[in-house]
């Protein structure tokens, strides 16, 4: 449990310095309560934070944002906790602040003390996902190949994925990260897509088959998007309705962007262009003359 205590000290130090609040969350709280002033909105939540109206807003205050995730990742990675140790971490943090108010750090630097309940603090720790540290193999690879800033961004993504880190998933991601350009601008976006893809593909992963199935699905969606765009160019919504034309909405740019990610992953992991996953692949083999058995080969096929 010593690792849990070390991680708890890091989390407590972070919260004591002021729990950062983002403008979007505070705007949601003000809009929900019908208040124009943030301090008045927080004062209303303080009156009874466990009511059905206020409890979700309190949870919003204690949801770690990007700053918290990045600041606490090194301590959580070093601790590498399992589920029981993560629960012990949550209890240690909740117990430390049980008689104290938690400072909230508002945009602009203002601080507001908030009477947090133990469940609020447990929820904050739970949302950090301390038990979901990425495998050492991937963390070592990230530290070796990428800048400290980019490696931190990627390891936070890994922690907050839904993967259970089956061997096939680790292999796929390790192959991609090993071959990706260290200075690639879109690597975080590509890694985020790959994590979603691996989660959807499931633990029994066959990389080529899974990528092929997904690309075929995207090609179908692109055809639907093109048909939709064509129909929209030929008549209004009312005209299409009168003709009995029903088209499900497919946002073409999103599908094309996902296909680009898939093709990048295919090239990095399999060494193949995305087009090679689906239909026929045509290669120019040059001119062949007087090859023994050529006529038989052409009759029987390749």
C-alpha positions, 0 to 999 in steps of 0.5 A: 500500500506504500505506492498508494500512499505516495500517489495519495500525497501527490493527489492531495498536493494537487488539490490543496493548490487549487482544483482547476475549473474550466470555463465550459463547466462553470458556464454549464453550472450557471446555465443550469441554475439560472445564475449570471454570477459564478460565485452565486451559483457555487453558493447555491450548490454549497447549501445542499450539494447532495440534492438531485439538482445539485449533485451532478453539478458537484460531480462536474466541479470534481471532474479532473480536466486536462491540467489535472490529468497531465499533472498527476499522470507521472505519479499514477504511472509510477505507482502503477496501482491495481483496483484494491490499491486505487480504492485505498488511494481514493479513501486516503484522499477523501479522509484527508479533506474530510474536515477541510474545504477544498479550494476551487481555482476559477479561470483568472486565478480566483479561489473559492473554498468548497465543502466537498463531501467524501464521495466528491473526492472519491469521485475525483480519484475514480475519474483519474482511473489510477488502476488503468496504467498503460503496460510498461512496454508501451510507456517505455516505448513512448519515453524512448521515441517521443518528446516528454510533452508528446509522450505525456499526452499519449500516455494520458490517452492510454490511461483513459481508453477503455482497453483491458490491454490484451496482448494483441491490442498491446502488439498493435499499438506498439507496432504503430508507435514504434513506426510513427514519425516522432514529430508527427503533428496528428499522432495524438488524434491518430492514437485516439482513433486507434484506441477506439478502433481496438476497443470496438474490434475486441480482445481477439484481434486479427489486425488485417481482418479488423482493419479490412472490416472497418474500411469496408464499412467506411466505404459503404458509409461514403457511398451513402454520404455521396448519394445523400449529397447528390440527392440534396443537390437535386431537390429540397427536403420537401421534394425528397419527402414527397417522393418517398426518399428516406436517407440516413444522415452520414457526415461525409467529412467525418467518414473521410477523416476516419478513413485517413486514420485507418489508412495511416494505421494500416500503413504503420502496422501492416505496411500496406496501403488501405486500398489493399485491404478490400477489393482487388489490387492491381500490380503492373508486373511488366511484360512476360515473354516465353514463360513456361506454363504461361498459358496453363497459368492464365487458364487456371488463374493466380 
